[in-house]
Amino acid sequence: MSSAATDDSVVSAVRERLGTAVIGDVLDALGRVHQVLPPRLRPLAPHLKLAGRAMPVLNADVHGPQRTPFGRLTESLDQLAPDEVYVAGGGTSRCAYWGELLTAAARTRGAAGAVVDGYHRDTAKVLDQRWPVFSRGAYTQDSAVRLTTIDYRVPIEIGGVWIEPGDLVVGDVDGVVVVPGGIEAEVIERALEKAATENVVRTAIENGMSAVEAFRTYGVL
């Protein structure tokens, strides 16, 4: 099996079988306690989940018209690959970082979703596309004279979380978690085991087992 096919199966398995909570728990157990993005980043549509490879994008504030409007924004969108997640940080969130046309561009290229540490706009038209976007919320202010894209496929930091190109990014109604590449296989294996155990524990509790006994027996709660 090719590496691309293997990666497709990994992303699909995570998307279908794992949530951010169980992944975050495993990362904590491995001592990686700063892998969850800040709670200010929320999904526009809570039922839409994302899982894919980080394509980090670095933004910065500008003040007025620029020689190259938006900087490397359009270039970064055109470079998105299938199952990549557009992860944008930088700047002071004075405007919308994302909107209808950016969603269309990324979605059409097969990207898995967008996570922007800023606001979005065109909310209704983004929601119409049924594609996962996480942001700080809705704000109509345009970015044209306020924000520029400096670079992409470079490491960035959001809320104390370091994000490298290719890191596994998972987002759902509970938030967004980043899994570093060096420990990805172990995290996924442990998370799948923990998720299966939690299903057993829930059944046991629903059948009358006490919380104390459940934790003593299974070690999760």
MDAnalysis code that builds the backbone (N, CA, C; Angstrom):
import MDAnalysis as mda
import numpy as np

u = mda.Universe.empty(663, n_residues=221, atom_resindex=np.repeat(np.arange(221), 3), trajectory=True)
u.add_TopologyAttr("name", ["N", "CA", "C"] * 221)
u.add_TopologyAttr("resid", np.arange(1, 222))
u.add_TopologyAttr("resname", ["MET", "SER", "SER", "ALA", "ALA", "THR", "ASP", "ASP", "SER", "VAL", "VAL", "SER", "ALA", "VAL", "ARG", "GLU", "ARG", "LEU", "GLY", "THR", "ALA", "VAL", "ILE", "GLY", "ASP", "VAL", "LEU", "ASP", "ALA", "LEU", "GLY", "ARG", "VAL", "HIS", "GLN", "VAL", "LEU", "PRO", "PRO", "ARG", "LEU", "ARG", "PRO", "LEU", "ALA", "PRO", "HIS", "LEU", "LYS", "LEU", "ALA", "GLY", "ARG", "ALA", "MET", "PRO", "VAL", "LEU", "ASN", "ALA", "ASP", "VAL", "HIS", "GLY", "PRO", "GLN", "ARG", "THR", "PRO", "PHE", "GLY", "ARG", "LEU", "THR", "GLU", "SER", "LEU", "ASP", "GLN", "LEU", "ALA", "PRO", "ASP", "GLU", "VAL", "TYR", "VAL", "ALA", "GLY", "GLY", "GLY", "THR", "SER", "ARG", "CYS", "ALA", "TYR", "TRP", "GLY", "GLU", "LEU", "LEU", "THR", "ALA", "ALA", "ALA", "ARG", "THR", "ARG", "GLY", "ALA", "ALA", "GLY", "ALA", "VAL", "VAL", "ASP", "GLY", "TYR", "HIS", "ARG", "ASP", "THR", "ALA", "LYS", "VAL", "LEU", "ASP", "GLN", "ARG", "TRP", "PRO", "VAL", "PHE", "SER", "ARG", "GLY", "ALA", "TYR", "THR", "GLN", "ASP", "SER", "ALA", "VAL", "ARG", "LEU", "THR", "THR", "ILE", "ASP", "TYR", "ARG", "VAL", "PRO", "ILE", "GLU", "ILE", "GLY", "GLY", "VAL", "TRP", "ILE", "GLU", "PRO", "GLY", "ASP", "LEU", "VAL", "VAL", "GLY", "ASP", "VAL", "ASP", "GLY", "VAL", "VAL", "VAL", "VAL", "PRO", "GLY", "GLY", "ILE", "GLU", "ALA", "GLU", "VAL", "ILE", "GLU", "ARG", "ALA", "LEU", "GLU", "LYS", "ALA", "ALA", "THR", "GLU", "ASN", "VAL", "VAL", "ARG", "THR", "ALA", "ILE", "GLU", "ASN", "GLY", "MET", "SER", "ALA", "VAL", "GLU", "ALA", "PHE", "ARG", "THR", "TYR", "GLY", "VAL", "LEU"])
u.atoms.positions = np.array([
    [0.846, -1.191, 0.000],
    [0.000, 0.000, 0.000],
    [0.883, 1.243, 0.000],
    [0.558, 2.234, -0.807],
    [1.354, 3.447, -0.881],
    [1.222, 4.248, 0.395],
    [2.206, 5.141, 0.633],
    [2.156, 5.989, 1.825],
    [0.948, 6.904, 1.784],
    [0.573, 7.376, 0.570],
    [-0.598, 8.244, 0.445],
    [-1.863, 7.506, 0.841],
    [-1.985, 6.242, 0.383],
    [-3.164, 5.445, 0.736],
    [-3.205, 5.169, 2.224],
    [-2.018, 4.889, 2.797],
    [-1.950, 4.650, 4.235],
    [-2.389, 5.877, 5.001],
    [-1.934, 7.054, 4.561],
    [-2.303, 8.285, 5.240],
    [-3.796, 8.550, 5.110],
    [-4.357, 8.267, 3.945],
    [-5.802, 8.415, 3.760],
    [-6.561, 7.571, 4.762],
    [-6.103, 6.347, 4.997],
    [-6.797, 5.446, 5.910],
    [-6.669, 5.926, 7.349],
    [-5.518, 6.508, 7.696],
    [-5.328, 7.050, 9.037],
    [-6.288, 8.205, 9.278],
    [-6.327, 9.143, 8.354],
    [-7.201, 10.311, 8.500],
    [-8.661, 9.881, 8.556],
    [-9.044, 8.943, 7.710],
    [-10.432, 8.470, 7.704],
    [-10.792, 7.800, 9.017],
    [-9.882, 6.985, 9.550],
    [-10.141, 6.295, 10.814],
    [-10.307, 7.293, 11.950],
    [-9.461, 8.311, 11.980],
    [-9.566, 9.329, 13.024],
    [-10.881, 10.084, 12.893],
    [-11.216, 10.478, 11.677],
    [-12.436, 11.247, 11.437],
    [-13.681, 10.459, 11.853],
    [-13.684, 9.172, 11.587],
    [-14.877, 8.365, 11.819],
    [-14.972, 7.798, 13.234],
    [-13.818, 7.587, 13.889],
    [-13.849, 6.798, 15.130],
    [-13.376, 7.534, 16.378],
    [-12.741, 8.695, 16.222],
    [-12.161, 9.360, 17.382],
    [-12.652, 10.794, 17.520],
    [-12.802, 11.243, 18.762],
    [-13.135, 12.617, 19.056],
    [-11.959, 13.330, 19.681],
    [-12.051, 14.649, 19.772],
    [-10.944, 15.420, 20.327],
    [-10.710, 15.118, 21.801],
    [-11.764, 14.790, 22.543],
    [-11.607, 14.561, 23.981],
    [-10.696, 13.365, 24.258],
    [-10.950, 12.252, 23.604],
    [-10.143, 11.059, 23.865],
    [-8.708, 11.250, 23.371],
    [-8.537, 11.956, 22.254],
    [-7.188, 12.230, 21.757],
    [-6.441, 13.127, 22.742],
    [-7.118, 14.149, 23.245],
    [-6.502, 15.034, 24.222],
    [-6.112, 14.305, 25.494],
    [-6.947, 13.371, 25.937],
    [-6.634, 12.581, 27.130],
    [-5.347, 11.780, 26.941],
    [-5.213, 11.173, 25.764],
    [-4.017, 10.369, 25.491],
    [-2.773, 11.259, 25.440],
    [-2.885, 12.410, 24.821],
    [-1.756, 13.339, 24.774],
    [-1.336, 13.758, 26.178],
    [-2.321, 14.023, 27.055],
    [-2.004, 14.346, 28.455],
    [-1.225, 13.213, 29.105],
    [-1.682, 11.980, 28.872],
    [-1.039, 10.815, 29.484],
    [0.399, 10.649, 29.002],
    [0.686, 11.146, 27.809],
    [2.037, 11.057, 27.252],
    [2.878, 12.282, 27.609],
    [2.322, 13.164, 28.426],
    [3.058, 14.339, 28.845],
    [3.001, 15.496, 27.886],
    [2.181, 15.389, 26.834],
    [2.037, 16.481, 25.866],
    [0.776, 17.256, 26.235],
    [0.939, 18.149, 27.206],
    [-0.228, 18.768, 27.848],
    [-0.619, 20.122, 27.244],
    [0.012, 20.504, 26.144],
    [-0.315, 21.775, 25.491],
    [-0.582, 21.540, 24.006],
    [-1.557, 20.704, 23.719],
    [-1.867, 20.352, 22.326],
    [-3.285, 20.730, 21.906],
    [-4.067, 21.275, 22.812],
    [-5.443, 21.673, 22.482],
    [-5.480, 23.175, 22.246],
    [-6.031, 23.586, 21.114],
    [-6.112, 25.006, 20.795],
    [-7.074, 25.715, 21.742],
    [-6.944, 27.026, 21.902],
    [-7.768, 27.767, 22.866],
    [-9.266, 27.604, 22.600],
    [-10.074, 27.667, 23.664],
    [-11.521, 27.469, 23.515],
    [-12.225, 28.554, 22.720],
    [-11.517, 29.638, 22.414],
    [-12.127, 30.685, 21.581],
    [-12.380, 30.209, 20.151],
    [-11.707, 29.154, 19.734],
    [-11.892, 28.632, 18.380],
    [-13.026, 27.619, 18.377],
    [-14.130, 27.999, 17.731],
    [-15.350, 27.207, 17.765],
    [-15.808, 26.877, 16.336],
    [-16.469, 25.735, 16.153],
    [-16.980, 25.383, 14.824],
    [-18.205, 26.204, 14.460],
    [-18.293, 26.608, 13.196],
    [-19.502, 27.303, 12.737],
    [-20.692, 26.365, 12.766],
    [-20.465, 25.114, 12.379],
    [-21.523, 24.103, 12.375],
    [-21.078, 22.977, 13.304],
    [-21.661, 22.861, 14.500],
    [-21.191, 21.896, 15.499],
    [-21.199, 20.446, 15.031],
    [-22.039, 20.112, 14.047],
    [-22.123, 18.720, 13.613],
    [-21.036, 18.353, 12.610],
    [-20.283, 19.337, 12.106],
    [-19.241, 19.051, 11.125],
    [-17.899, 18.859, 11.823],
    [-17.255, 17.748, 11.545],
    [-15.978, 17.398, 12.158],
    [-14.878, 17.464, 11.108],
    [-13.669, 17.811, 11.534],
    [-12.554, 17.808, 10.594],
    [-11.411, 16.956, 11.136],
    [-10.683, 16.355, 10.219],
    [-9.453, 15.632, 10.535],
    [-8.590, 15.676, 9.287],
    [-7.347, 16.093, 9.444],
    [-6.463, 16.177, 8.292],
    [-5.090, 16.683, 8.689],
    [-4.280, 16.936, 7.680],
    [-2.895, 17.367, 7.873],
    [-2.793, 18.886, 7.889],
    [-2.068, 19.412, 8.866],
    [-1.943, 20.860, 9.001],
    [-1.186, 21.476, 7.834],
    [-1.782, 22.529, 7.280],
    [-1.075, 23.420, 6.364],
    [-1.061, 24.786, 7.051],
    [-0.043, 25.029, 7.908],
    [-0.038, 26.262, 8.694],
    [0.206, 27.494, 7.823],
    [-0.489, 28.573, 8.184],
    [-0.413, 29.834, 7.438],
    [-0.145, 30.956, 8.431],
    [0.837, 31.803, 8.117],
    [1.224, 32.895, 9.006],
    [0.717, 34.230, 8.491],
    [-0.093, 34.896, 9.309],
    [-0.640, 36.208, 8.972],
    [-0.007, 37.302, 9.825],
    [-0.211, 38.553, 9.418],
    [0.250, 39.704, 10.196],
    [-0.656, 40.892, 9.921],
    [-0.744, 41.791, 10.885],
    [-1.505, 43.020, 10.703],
    [-0.835, 43.930, 9.684],
    [-1.659, 44.648, 8.922],
    [-1.183, 45.765, 8.095],
    [-2.109, 46.949, 8.355],
    [-1.711, 48.089, 7.862],
    [-2.477, 49.301, 8.137],
    [-2.618, 50.098, 6.845],
    [-3.689, 49.795, 6.125],
    [-3.948, 50.478, 4.865],
    [-3.645, 49.606, 3.659],
    [-3.889, 50.136, 2.453],
    [-3.656, 49.375, 1.216],
    [-2.203, 48.940, 1.086],
    [-2.003, 47.719, 0.555],
    [-0.669, 47.153, 0.386],
    [-0.306, 47.013, -1.088],
    [0.997, 46.938, -1.372],
    [1.436, 46.756, -2.750],
    [0.888, 45.449, -3.328],
    [0.866, 44.424, -2.471],
    [0.269, 43.141, -2.870],
    [-0.900, 42.884, -1.935],
    [-2.123, 43.198, -2.370],
    [-3.273, 42.999, -1.480],
    [-3.366, 41.551, -0.986],
    [-3.575, 41.392, 0.300],
    [-3.732, 40.086, 0.953],
    [-2.436, 39.284, 1.028],
    [-1.334, 39.805, 0.503],
    [-0.068, 39.080, 0.563],
    [-0.129, 37.767, -0.197],
    [0.234, 36.668, 0.471],
    [0.298, 35.355, -0.186],
    [-0.955, 34.517, 0.071],
    [-2.058, 35.187, 0.392],
    [-3.297, 34.471, 0.714],
    [-3.753, 33.584, -0.430],
    [-3.912, 34.146, -1.621],
    [-4.437, 33.347, -2.736],
    [-3.480, 32.217, -3.097],
    [-2.184, 32.502, -3.000],
    [-1.185, 31.465, -3.273],
    [-1.330, 30.311, -2.289],
    [-1.519, 30.649, -1.016],
    [-1.659, 29.593, -0.008],
    [-2.899, 28.744, -0.261],
    [-3.978, 29.356, -0.676],
    [-5.198, 28.603, -0.969],
    [-4.994, 27.654, -2.141],
    [-4.305, 28.136, -3.174],
    [-4.095, 27.310, -4.361],
    [-3.139, 26.148, -4.101],
    [-2.368, 26.225, -3.031],
    [-1.418, 25.157, -2.711],
    [-1.999, 24.084, -1.789],
    [-3.239, 24.269, -1.350],
    [-3.857, 23.263, -0.492],
    [-4.001, 21.931, -1.217],
    [-3.723, 20.859, -0.501],
    [-3.852, 19.507, -1.042],
    [-5.027, 18.794, -0.374],
    [-5.536, 17.727, -0.984],
    [-6.629, 16.970, -0.362],
    [-6.286, 16.529, 1.055],
    [-7.277, 16.629, 1.932],
    [-7.164, 16.232, 3.344],
    [-6.229, 17.124, 4.165],
    [-5.858, 18.279, 3.641],
    [-5.116, 19.236, 4.450],
    [-6.077, 20.187, 5.157],
    [-5.634, 20.690, 6.296],
    [-6.409, 21.654, 7.074],
    [-5.681, 22.993, 7.030],
    [-6.372, 24.018, 6.578],
    [-5.825, 25.368, 6.543],
    [-5.850, 25.912, 7.963],
    [-4.657, 26.083, 8.572],
    [-4.559, 26.527, 9.967],
    [-3.852, 27.878, 9.975],
    [-4.593, 28.944, 10.266],
    [-4.050, 30.293, 10.155],
    [-3.909, 30.952, 11.515],
    [-2.736, 31.506, 11.778],
    [-2.488, 32.261, 12.999],
    [-1.722, 33.527, 12.692],
    [-1.545, 34.372, 13.696],
    [-0.841, 35.633, 13.520],
    [-1.807, 36.795, 13.372],
    [-1.317, 37.985, 13.633],
    [-2.178, 39.158, 13.613],
    [-2.948, 39.289, 14.914],
    [-3.663, 40.385, 15.058],
    [-4.369, 40.669, 16.311],
    [-5.880, 40.559, 16.175],
    [-6.335, 39.848, 15.159],
    [-7.777, 39.555, 14.992],
    [-8.621, 40.826, 14.951],
    [-8.196, 41.781, 14.124],
    [-8.958, 43.025, 13.962],
    [-10.012, 42.927, 12.866],
    [-10.112, 41.739, 12.234],
    [-10.982, 41.612, 11.069],
    [-11.311, 40.144, 10.836],
    [-12.074, 39.895, 9.794],
    [-12.385, 38.517, 9.402],
    [-11.208, 37.922, 8.634],
    [-10.809, 36.721, 9.024],
    [-9.723, 36.005, 8.363],
    [-10.241, 35.038, 7.295],
    [-11.538, 34.805, 7.295],
    [-12.093, 33.732, 6.446],
    [-13.487, 34.127, 5.979],
    [-13.921, 33.561, 4.840],
    [-15.244, 33.887, 4.337],
    [-15.709, 32.927, 3.259],
    [-16.723, 33.351, 2.540],
    [-17.390, 32.496, 1.555],
    [-16.448, 32.013, 0.460],
    [-15.716, 32.924, -0.170],
    [-14.904, 32.544, -1.321],
    [-13.682, 31.732, -0.923],
    [-13.116, 32.018, 0.242],
    [-12.004, 31.209, 0.727],
    [-12.484, 29.787, 1.016],
    [-13.680, 29.661, 1.560],
    [-14.250, 28.341, 1.794],
    [-14.405, 27.585, 0.482],
    [-14.939, 28.251, -0.522],
    [-15.142, 27.605, -1.818],
    [-13.812, 27.150, -2.421],
    [-12.788, 28.001, -2.318],
    [-11.484, 27.657, -2.884],
    [-10.881, 26.442, -2.183],
    [-10.918, 26.438, -0.858],
    [-10.329, 25.329, -0.105],
    [-11.131, 24.044, -0.278],
    [-12.437, 24.165, -0.212],
    [-13.310, 22.991, -0.352],
    [-13.140, 22.352, -1.724],
    [-13.065, 23.163, -2.761],
    [-12.945, 22.648, -4.125],
    [-11.631, 21.893, -4.322],
    [-10.620, 22.266, -3.580],
    [-9.336, 21.583, -3.688],
    [-9.281, 20.309, -2.848],
    [-10.356, 19.999, -2.136],
    [-10.411, 18.765, -1.361],
    [-9.852, 18.898, 0.036],
    [-9.615, 20.128, 0.488],
    [-9.101, 20.323, 1.845],
    [-10.122, 19.844, 2.873],
    [-9.622, 19.507, 4.066],
    [-10.474, 18.893, 5.089],
    [-11.195, 19.911, 5.960],
    [-10.742, 21.161, 5.965],
    [-11.377, 22.169, 6.792],
    [-10.434, 23.330, 7.016],
    [-10.907, 24.309, 7.778],
    [-10.096, 25.480, 8.100],
    [-10.204, 25.783, 9.586],
    [-9.074, 26.156, 10.175],
    [-9.018, 26.606, 11.563],
    [-8.288, 27.943, 11.551],
    [-8.984, 29.025, 11.867],
    [-8.372, 30.344, 11.798],
    [-8.472, 31.021, 13.161],
    [-7.327, 31.495, 13.659],
    [-7.317, 32.194, 14.935],
    [-7.663, 33.668, 14.703],
    [-8.844, 33.859, 14.186],
    [-9.401, 35.163, 13.881],
    [-10.877, 34.976, 13.617],
    [-11.527, 35.999, 13.118],
    [-12.964, 35.913, 12.866],
    [-13.250, 35.437, 11.447],
    [-14.510, 35.104, 11.214],
    [-14.971, 34.795, 9.868],
    [-16.133, 35.724, 9.527],
    [-16.524, 35.757, 8.272],
    [-17.729, 36.478, 7.865],
    [-18.430, 35.675, 6.772],
    [-19.467, 36.244, 6.179],
    [-20.280, 35.507, 5.183],
    [-20.828, 34.223, 5.789],
    [-21.247, 34.295, 7.022],
    [-21.597, 33.084, 7.771],
    [-22.603, 32.208, 7.046],
    [-23.693, 32.791, 6.587],
    [-24.736, 31.992, 5.930],
    [-24.191, 31.275, 4.697],
    [-23.338, 31.974, 3.932],
    [-22.824, 31.385, 2.698],
    [-21.711, 30.378, 2.971],
    [-21.039, 30.501, 4.094],
    [-20.090, 29.456, 4.508],
    [-20.857, 28.212, 4.956],
    [-21.876, 28.416, 5.769],
    [-22.667, 27.282, 6.254],
    [-23.336, 26.533, 5.105],
    [-23.750, 27.250, 4.070],
    [-24.387, 26.610, 2.912],
    [-23.479, 25.577, 2.258],
    [-22.166, 25.734, 2.427],
    [-21.217, 24.833, 1.764],
    [-20.952, 23.548, 2.550],
    [-21.491, 23.490, 3.788],
    [-21.408, 22.265, 4.598],
    [-19.976, 21.750, 4.683],
    [-19.080, 22.642, 5.074],
    [-17.646, 22.360, 5.131],
    [-17.120, 22.927, 6.440],
    [-16.306, 22.168, 7.198],
    [-15.959, 22.584, 8.566],
    [-15.006, 23.777, 8.633],
    [-15.455, 24.801, 9.351],
    [-14.645, 25.988, 9.612],
    [-14.697, 26.280, 11.107],
    [-13.534, 26.531, 11.699],
    [-13.425, 26.911, 13.106],
    [-12.839, 28.316, 13.169],
    [-13.431, 29.173, 13.999],
    [-12.929, 30.540, 14.120],
    [-13.283, 31.097, 15.492],
    [-12.952, 32.378, 15.697],
    [-13.315, 33.054, 16.950],
    [-14.763, 33.524, 16.955],
    [-15.419, 33.481, 15.790],
    [-16.793, 33.953, 15.706],
    [-16.974, 34.822, 14.480],
    [-18.167, 35.383, 14.334],
    [-18.510, 36.185, 13.161],
    [-18.188, 37.662, 13.394],
    [-17.614, 38.285, 12.370],
    [-17.284, 39.717, 12.415],
    [-17.158, 40.198, 10.980],
    [-17.936, 41.183, 10.602],
    [-18.039, 41.559, 9.195],
    [-16.851, 42.343, 8.654],
    [-15.978, 42.846, 9.513],
    [-14.863, 43.705, 9.088],
    [-13.942, 42.989, 8.105],
    [-13.684, 43.639, 6.947],
    [-12.868, 43.036, 5.895],
    [-11.385, 43.067, 6.249],
    [-10.640, 42.139, 5.652],
    [-9.212, 42.033, 5.934],
    [-8.344, 42.827, 4.956],
    [-8.908, 43.329, 3.872],
    [-8.105, 43.885, 2.771],
    [-7.066, 44.898, 3.216],
    [-7.413, 45.814, 4.113],
    [-6.476, 46.844, 4.555],
    [-6.022, 46.611, 6.001],
    [-6.216, 45.391, 6.499],
    [-5.927, 45.095, 7.908],
    [-5.067, 43.857, 8.132],
    [-4.970, 42.977, 7.130],
    [-4.286, 41.699, 7.338],
    [-3.593, 41.266, 6.063],
    [-2.435, 40.620, 6.224],
    [-1.742, 40.055, 5.075],
    [-1.220, 38.675, 5.435],
    [-1.129, 37.811, 4.441],
    [-0.532, 36.490, 4.623],
    [0.945, 36.574, 4.266],
    [1.788, 36.273, 5.254],
    [3.242, 36.373, 5.074],
    [3.811, 35.121, 4.422],
    [3.369, 33.948, 4.911],
    [3.960, 32.698, 4.442],
    [3.023, 31.547, 4.773],
    [3.344, 30.379, 4.237],
    [2.552, 29.186, 4.513],
    [3.450, 27.962, 4.452],
    [2.935, 26.844, 4.983],
    [3.736, 25.629, 5.199],
    [4.971, 25.949, 6.057],
    [4.735, 26.755, 7.089],
    [5.779, 27.086, 8.063],
    [5.202, 26.834, 9.452],
    [6.050, 26.543, 10.436],
    [5.531, 26.353, 11.794],
    [4.892, 27.637, 12.318],
    [3.789, 27.485, 13.038],
    [3.149, 28.617, 13.690],
    [2.762, 28.207, 15.110],
    [2.371, 29.191, 15.902],
    [1.926, 28.925, 17.262],
    [0.590, 29.622, 17.483],
    [-0.354, 28.881, 18.042],
    [-1.662, 29.438, 18.386],
    [-1.954, 29.076, 19.832],
    [-2.072, 30.098, 20.667],
    [-2.415, 29.849, 22.067],
    [-1.482, 28.912, 22.789],
    [-0.199, 28.985, 22.476],
    [0.771, 28.115, 23.129],
    [0.916, 26.745, 22.508],
    [0.175, 26.468, 21.443],
    [0.268, 25.179, 20.750],
    [1.118, 25.358, 19.494],
    [2.190, 24.609, 19.401],
    [3.093, 24.652, 18.253],
    [2.538, 23.741, 17.165],
    [2.442, 24.256, 15.943],
    [1.841, 23.502, 14.837],
    [2.824, 23.441, 13.688],
    [3.221, 22.224, 13.334],
    [4.144, 21.994, 12.229],
    [3.369, 21.538, 10.991],
    [3.876, 21.838, 9.792],
    [3.254, 21.296, 8.583],
    [3.161, 19.779, 8.662],
    [1.991, 19.243, 8.361],
    [1.800, 17.798, 8.362],
    [1.314, 17.222, 9.663],
    [1.303, 18.006, 10.738],
    [0.733, 17.512, 12.000],
    [-0.730, 17.137, 11.793],
    [-1.204, 16.174, 12.555],
    [-2.595, 15.761, 12.479],
    [-3.456, 16.753, 13.270],
    [-4.457, 17.312, 12.624],
    [-5.369, 18.269, 13.258],
    [-6.768, 17.651, 13.282],
    [-7.377, 17.636, 14.465],
    [-8.718, 17.071, 14.617],
    [-9.590, 18.114, 15.307],
    [-10.766, 18.345, 14.755],
    [-11.675, 19.317, 15.340],
    [-13.095, 18.798, 15.371],
    [-13.796, 19.089, 16.464],
    [-15.214, 18.753, 16.567],
    [-15.878, 19.764, 17.490],
    [-17.078, 19.475, 17.935],
    [-17.835, 20.431, 18.734],
    [-17.130, 20.771, 20.043],
    [-16.207, 19.911, 20.501],
    [-15.493, 20.153, 21.756],
    [-14.244, 21.008, 21.583],
    [-13.781, 21.209, 20.354],
    [-12.592, 22.019, 20.132],
    [-11.671, 21.429, 19.081],
    [-10.393, 21.859, 19.130],
    [-9.400, 21.428, 18.138],
    [-8.147, 20.949, 18.857],
    [-7.640, 19.795, 18.448],
    [-6.426, 19.236, 19.038],
    [-5.422, 18.973, 17.922],
    [-4.130, 19.166, 18.244],
    [-3.051, 18.966, 17.280],
    [-2.163, 17.824, 17.776],
    [-1.958, 16.821, 16.925],
    [-1.133, 15.663, 17.278],
    [0.199, 15.773, 16.544],
    [1.312, 15.946, 17.260],
    [2.620, 16.036, 16.602],
    [2.955, 14.756, 15.844],
    [3.632, 14.925, 14.711],
    [3.923, 13.784, 13.862],
    [4.730, 12.696, 14.532],
    [5.670, 13.058, 15.412],
    [6.553, 12.076, 16.012],
    [5.877, 11.081, 16.926],
    [4.699, 11.420, 17.441],
    [4.004, 10.507, 18.355],
    [2.617, 10.124, 17.824],
    [2.362, 10.439, 16.581],
    [1.026, 10.230, 16.023],
    [0.561, 8.781, 16.111],
    [1.389, 7.831, 15.682],
    [0.972, 6.429, 15.654],
    [0.595, 5.945, 17.049],
    [1.411, 6.295, 18.041],
    [1.120, 5.872, 19.412],
    [-0.155, 6.517, 19.933],
    [-0.349, 7.795, 19.625],
    [-1.553, 8.502, 20.084],
    [-2.802, 7.866, 19.490],
    [-2.788, 7.590, 18.200],
    [-3.971, 7.007, 17.558],
    [-4.266, 5.619, 18.127],
    [-3.225, 4.809, 18.286],
    [-3.432, 3.457, 18.825],
    [-4.047, 3.514, 20.223],
    [-3.471, 4.347, 21.076],
    [-3.983, 4.459, 22.443],
    [-5.391, 5.058, 22.479],
    [-5.642, 6.019, 21.599],
    [-6.957, 6.657, 21.580],
    [-8.037, 5.674, 21.143],
    [-7.739, 4.843, 20.158],
    [-8.703, 3.834, 19.725],
    [-8.994, 2.840, 20.856],
    [-7.961, 2.451, 21.586],
    [-8.155, 1.540, 22.723],
    [-8.990, 2.202, 23.813],
    [-8.695, 3.459, 24.097],
    [-9.426, 4.169, 25.150],
    [-10.892, 4.367, 24.763],
    [-11.125, 4.687, 23.499],
    [-12.506, 4.876, 23.038],
    [-13.299, 3.585, 23.190],
    [-12.676, 2.452, 22.849],
    [-13.356, 1.161, 22.988],
    [-13.653, 0.863, 24.448],
    [-12.686, 1.160, 25.341],
    [-12.893, 0.935, 26.773],
    [-14.012, 1.815, 27.307],
    [-14.056, 3.063, 26.875],
    [-15.104, 3.968, 27.336],
    [-16.491, 3.464, 26.938],
    [-16.594, 2.830, 25.780],
    [-17.883, 2.260, 25.370],
    [-18.300, 1.138, 26.324],
    [-17.324, 0.328, 26.732],
    [-17.603, -0.758, 27.683],
    [-18.037, -0.184, 29.028],
    [-17.327, 0.858, 29.483],
    [-17.639, 1.474, 30.775],
    [-19.040, 2.087, 30.752],
    [-19.385, 2.748, 29.689],
    [-20.721, 3.346, 29.606],
    [-21.807, 2.274, 29.721],
    [-21.600, 1.164, 29.006],
    [-22.575, 0.077, 29.082],
    [-22.668, -0.465, 30.506],
    [-21.514, -0.603, 31.168],
    [-21.508, -1.120, 32.538],
    [-22.254, -0.176, 33.483],
    [-22.032, 1.122, 33.330],
    [-22.709, 2.101, 34.186],
    [-24.211, 2.095, 33.915],
    [-24.573, 2.021, 32.653],
    [-25.998, 1.996, 32.309],
    [-26.677, 0.724, 32.817],
    [-25.870, -0.326, 33.030],
    [-26.412, -1.582, 33.574],
    [-26.340, -1.643, 35.095],
    [-25.943, -0.521, 35.731],
    [-26.012, -0.449, 37.182],
    [-24.704, -0.362, 37.936],
    [-23.562, -0.482, 37.268],
    [-22.279, -0.385, 37.965],
    [-22.078, 1.034, 38.486],
    [-21.554, 1.175, 39.687],
    [-21.301, 2.505, 40.257],
    [-20.100, 3.152, 39.577],
    [-20.028, 4.481, 39.676],
    [-18.900, 5.197, 39.093],
    [-17.597, 4.783, 39.761],
    [-17.629, 4.609, 41.088],
    [-16.427, 4.192, 41.820],
    [-15.940, 2.845, 41.317],
    [-16.856, 1.898, 41.188],
    [-16.473, 0.560, 40.734],
    [-16.007, 0.585, 39.284],
    [-16.659, 1.396, 38.468],
    [-16.277, 1.478, 37.061],
    [-14.855, 1.997, 36.913],
    [-14.537, 3.036, 37.685],
    [-13.183, 3.589, 37.598],
    [-12.157, 2.593, 38.141],
    [-12.496, 1.919, 39.236],
    [-11.591, 0.922, 39.814],
    [-11.351, -0.221, 38.823],
    [-12.384, -0.612, 38.119],
    [-12.288, -1.747, 37.211],
    [-11.589, -1.416, 35.912],
    [-11.950, -0.275, 35.327],
    [-11.491, 0.039, 33.967],
    [-10.450, 1.150, 33.899],
    [-10.355, 1.964, 34.944],
    [-9.349, 3.028, 34.966],
    [-9.667, 4.230, 34.124],
    [-10.895, 4.339, 33.636],
    [-11.323, 5.520, 32.885],
    [-12.691, 5.953, 33.372],
    [-12.956, 7.238, 33.234],
    [-14.260, 7.761, 33.608],
    [-14.482, 9.104, 32.940],
])
